[in-house]
C-alpha cells in the first residue's frame, strides 16, 4: 500500500492481500497545497483528496503542468482539421484559453 502526494510515493506499507480488513496509518508531512491518494500496485488507485495549505492553489510540479500544456497542443493538432468554419473562432479561443491557464500554472510552480 502506498500513499501518493502530488504523484510521488510518500510512504509504503507491505500488507498481506488475504482479504482481511486492516487499519493502516501513514505519517506524511504536507508543507504545501497538494493532492493525496492511496494506491495498491498494480491494481488500484483512489481518487485524490485535496489538501490546501495557506490558502494557496495546488501546484504539483512544473513537469506535470508542462505535460498538460503539451497535451493541449497535441489535441489541437489532431482535432483542428475536423472543426467547422462556423466553430473555428470559438475553438481557437478555447484552446488559447487552455494554453494560457497552463502557462499561468507553470509560472506558479515551485519545482
Buried (B, 14 or more C-beta within 10 A) or exposed (E): BBBBBBEEEBBEEEEEEEEEEEEEEBEEEEEBBBBBBBBEEEEEEEEBEEBEEEEEEBBBBBEBBBEBBEEBEEEBEEEEEEBEEEEEEEBEEEBEEBBEBBEEBBEEBEE
